[in-house]
């Protein structure tokens, strides 16, 4: 993991790492349920969580809506990564 600091003191990280380690466990739902809520396949979700796929604008919109913090955070996190 790259530990270069970014705004608000967060280390540069793939958005999938933040989702995997902190946010999705707090939702207390299975990855299958999360994929359905996002309107994506489980494979796509796993690829993001495994840091194999970037968060696109469309995905940032979906994640931001699910988490409740909007797309800009996710796009910035991906950009800085």
Secondary structure, DSSP 8 states (H G I E B T S, - for coil): ----B-GGG-B---HHHHIIIIIHHHHT--HHHHHHHHTS-HHHHHHHHTTSS---HHHHHHHHHHHTS-HHHHHHHHHH-
